[in-house]
């Protein structure tokens, strides 16, 4: 299973970026997907999760109202639309596949995900 994240880059504060995560080796339709991020010198933190049917979506408080997660199961791809970006959004963003096909709690815990992409760097300048 491989996850290829893309779409990162340098953007000014207030700008937008759209991240993509293309998955190969597994059909993602049976699994929830998530985005995490890791800023320099900080721990990896949860950003957003989308259930396999997109019926349940979670966001970290820090991105709620600014970021939107979506998925296209036919394309085996998950997206993260990021608007109104702030310098504190600067981080490497990782996509991940849920460990289980059913929800068992802990949507914001990295241990609940067992496949990870290589990350894409987002830099927001002030």
N, C-alpha and C positions, 0 to 999 in steps of 0.2 A: 504494500500500500504506500503510495506516495502522494503528498500534498504539496502543491506548488503555489505559494502565495506571491502575488504581484500587485503592482499599483502604487507602491510607496514612492516617496520622493520628498522634495523640499517645497514647502508652501508657506505663504505668509499667514499670519494670524487672521482669522476670519474666512479663510479660504476653505476649499473642499477637496477631498480625494475619495476615490472609490477603490477599495481593495477587492481583489478576487482571490479565490482559493480553488484551484482545479485539482480534483482528486482522480487518481488512477489506481487500478488494482482492486477497487471495491466500489460497488454501487452504493451511494450514500443515502439512498431513499429510506433505508431501514434505521438510520442513526441520526441522532441529534448532532449538530455541529456548533462549534463555538469559536470565538476569537478571544485571545488573551494578548497582553502586551507587557513588555518589560522595558522600563526606562533605565538609563545608565545609573548604575549603583543601587538599583532598587530590585525588589522581588518581582517575579512575574505576577500580574494581576488580571483578574477576569474583566472582560469587556462586555461580551454579549453571547447569548446562546439562542439557537432556534431549534425547535423540535423537528422531527422528521417530516411532519406534514405542515410545518410552519404555524401550527395552531397555538403553540405556546412559545413566547419570546421573553427573554430576560435581558435586562441591561444593568450595568453598574450605574450607580447614582451619578457618577462623574460624567457620564456620556449620555444619560437619558435626555431625550429631546433634541439631541444633536446628531446622534449616530442611528443608522437603521441597518439591521441585518436582514438578509433575504437569501433565498436559495432557489436554484433551478435544478431539480433532480434529473431532468432530462439531459442537462449539460454536465451533471455531476460537479456542480460548482456552487460555492457559497460566496456571498458578497458582504461587504461592509461599506456603506455609504457614510462618509464622515463630513459633516458640515460644521460651520462656525468653529473651525479648529483653533485651539489655543496652544501656546507654547508648552503647557504641561501635558499635552497629548503626544509630545515627542517620545518615541519609543520604537522598538522593534515589535511588530505585530505578527502574531502567530495564529494560524488556524489549527483546529483540532477536531478529531472525531470522538464522539462519546464512546465510552468503554462498553456500555450495555445498550441493547435495543429498547429497553424500557427505562422509565425514569425512576430513580431510587433516591432522589435527593442530592444535595450538594452540587447543584448546577454550576456553582462558581468555584469549585475546587479542581485544581489541575489533575488530581489523582483520578477524577472521574472520566478522563480522556486518555486514550492509549495510543493514538497516532497523531503526530504533530508535523507541521510543515517547517520549513527552514527559516521562515520569518521574512518580513519585508520592512525596511526602515522608513519610518515617517518622521520628518523633521519639520517642525513648525517654528518659523522665525517671528520674532516680535516686531 
